Amino acid sequence: MHSVSFYSFRILTKKGSRNSKTLGNLGLSNNKTAFDILEDFLNHYKFSPIEYKSAKTKVSLEQHTKLTFDKNKGLVYGYIKVGKYGESHEIKDLLLTKTQYTTKVDDVTLRERYILIYLPNGLEEGIIAFHGNDNTSAKSALTEFLLDYFITRYQQEARINPLCHKNIPQHILESEVKQIKAVGYKPPTDIADSFGSNKTNVKTDLIIKYNEGYMGSFRDLRNKRLSNVIEIVEDKCDEVKVSLQLGNRVIVFSYDAILKKGISVELDDSDLNIDPTTGIPELTALHDTVKIVANDILLELHSANKGVTI
């Protein structure tokens, strides 16, 4: 499942401070902005990989061939590649009858992953979005090296933290619930018992949706006007996910993440124009989907300035 997690980017006025600098006015003698330093960082690693040794992970910027830079907006987005090494893998056909090849311990299996970094000059808080799939993301490696670059090269105390809503946004509260999914649901005793000695290992995914008609809004679900189904299933499953209609897209959220106001979304494959030969989403489709969520975040964070959009 393709997902995107959002993080805030700030530069503290000094170490330990709660106050942040304006991203376009860092007080540097050369007048460099946060976006200028980001460009320096990306150019520094344009031809050489980032190696995050503790996680045996490498990130390749692929000479910026799939990155778009918009200096006027303070925006960079596109595909980079991330992969792990340190363990040999046997690659077989789908029927597992033939070994195609075996990787070596020092081979790196690279996968394309999308990033978006928005550091506009007029704001104190930027946004970074990391695309993940199959537990592979550039987040850890890129974050570690970017923060180190800001402090060692320019003595700037940058911080990257999970981005959270101040309140559950109105557009989420009013969005239509399309589906509720209890992941890892423990089935009723009679079904579990039918598996005999293996019954303790039996879990399934319980999906609740209407075949037709309007199911209700997220506000209805939260206030139990739609149903108290969450209350019934949440103690019997690993996680509850809700599919919400946002504009012309259905986006999957963790129910707990919404209540805790964290911002991480699962994306509907049908919106992403995934290439069947690579399994990778089309860049334009993925970027357009991420922009919808990012602009909603910006509107909430900077409601006094509705012109702040990506």
Order of alpha helices (4+ residues) and beta strands (2+ residues): beta-alpha-beta-beta-beta-beta-beta-beta-beta-beta-alpha-beta-alpha-beta-alpha-beta-alpha-alpha-beta-beta-alpha-beta-alpha
